[in-house]
């Protein structure tokens, strides 16, 4: 099992996936689940994603209103949903 956070989840984990690594991963940030990296997300590989509303990648974190976190999580799920298996 890999445990990644910050740039490890944003850059290193997708690079390992491209090299063929298919071990389960725990990722502490949303970088690997963003639309920009969704092409690298492998089908059928167990990944636990821990992210919060103050995540650096959350472009809605300072949005007025209550739905900023919900929009962010919806975007992450949409980016990887086609690769879940």
Secondary structure in CASP SS format (residue, H / E / C, confidence):
PFRMAT SS
TARGET T0000
AUTHOR 0000-0000-0000
METHOD secondary structure of the structure
MODEL  1
X C 1.00
X E 1.00
X E 1.00
X E 1.00
X E 1.00
X C 1.00
X H 1.00
X H 1.00
X H 1.00
X H 1.00
X H 1.00
X H 1.00
X H 1.00
X H 1.00
X H 1.00
X H 1.00
X H 1.00
X H 1.00
X C 1.00
X C 1.00
X C 1.00
X C 1.00
X C 1.00
X C 1.00
X E 1.00
X E 1.00
X E 1.00
X E 1.00
X C 1.00
X C 1.00
X H 1.00
X H 1.00
X H 1.00
X C 1.00
X H 1.00
X H 1.00
X H 1.00
X H 1.00
X H 1.00
X H 1.00
X C 1.00
X C 1.00
X C 1.00
X C 1.00
X C 1.00
X C 1.00
X E 1.00
X E 1.00
X E 1.00
X E 1.00
X C 1.00
X C 1.00
X C 1.00
X C 1.00
X C 1.00
X C 1.00
X C 1.00
X C 1.00
X C 1.00
X C 1.00
X C 1.00
X C 1.00
X C 1.00
X C 1.00
X C 1.00
X C 1.00
X C 1.00
X H 1.00
X H 1.00
X H 1.00
X H 1.00
X H 1.00
X H 1.00
X H 1.00
X H 1.00
X H 1.00
X H 1.00
X H 1.00
X H 1.00
X H 1.00
X H 1.00
X H 1.00
X H 1.00
X C 1.00
X C 1.00
END
